[in-house]
Amino acid sequence: MNDTEDGSKLQLDFGKLGKIGDQKSNVIPCVVQHAASGQILIVAYVNAESLEYSLKNRVAAFWSTSRNELWVKGKTSGDTLRLEEILVNCEQNSLVYKVTPLGAGACHVKDQTGKPRASCYYRRVNLQTRALEFL
């Protein structure tokens, strides 16, 4: 069990952007939203290569900052995200991919039954105790 992914203790990675900067990755954040429900599925990073792949193939692709390579969502898991629309913010430094999930889930973390979670946002902070609670 991975306590960061499965636990109830808040352990935010405030160094993530610094690590990406140290790699000199030319990426921008991308919020991935379910096109029909509006649910936020994941936040990932996009570079020019992954954006071009997404546009050409109409599936969500990202730049893996941990592996330093193109990450085509669903290529190994089967949980592909069909690209429906791309939104660009005012400063052109972040994106929203509106997608339709074609597999069992969008998150690499599985629930208690072994099924992929529909979204990476499956916990919330209890404002009184500051503990994480599963939704």
C-alpha positions, 0 to 999 in steps of 0.5 A, spaced: 500 500 500 502 506 498 500 511 503 501 517 499 496 514 494 491 510 499 492 513 506 488 519 509 494 523 511 495 529 507 502 529 504 502 534 499 508 535 494 510 542 494 516 541 491 513 538 484 514 544 480 521 545 482 523 538 480 520 539 473 524 546 473 530 542 475 529 538 469 528 544 464 522 541 462 518 546 457 511 544 460 504 547 462 499 544 466 493 541 463 487 540 467 483 534 464 475 534 465 470 529 463 466 533 457 459 530 459 459 531 467 464 536 468 468 532 473 476 533 474 479 527 472 487 528 472 492 534 472 498 533 468 503 536 464 503 538 456 509 540 452 509 541 444 510 534 442 504 531 447 499 537 444 501 535 437 500 528 438 493 529 442 491 534 436 493 529 431 490 523 434 484 526 438 486 522 445 489 525 451 497 525 451 501 528 456 509 529 458 511 524 463 515 529 468 517 523 472 519 518 466 521 524 461 517 521 455 511 522 451 505 519 456 499 517 451 493 516 457 491 509 456 496 506 451 498 500 457 492 500 461 486 501 456 483 507 459 484 512 453 481 519 454 478 521 447 479 528 446 473 532 445 475 540 446 481 544 448 481 550 452 487 555 453 487 560 459 488 568 458 496 567 459 496 561 454 500 557 460 495 552 462 490 548 458 483 544 459 482 538 455 475 536 455 475 528 454 470 522 454 473 516 458 473 510 454 476 505 459 474 503 466 477 509 469 482 515 469 487 514 475 492 509 475 490 508 482 485 502 483 480 502 488 479 497 494 476 492 489 481 493 484 478 497 479 481 503 476 478 510 480 474 514 475 478 520 477 484 522 481 480 526 485 477 521 490 479 524 497 478 531 500 481 534 506 476 534 512 477 542 514 476 540 522 481 534 522 485 536 516 485 528 515 484 526 508 477 522 507 475 518 501 469 520 497 
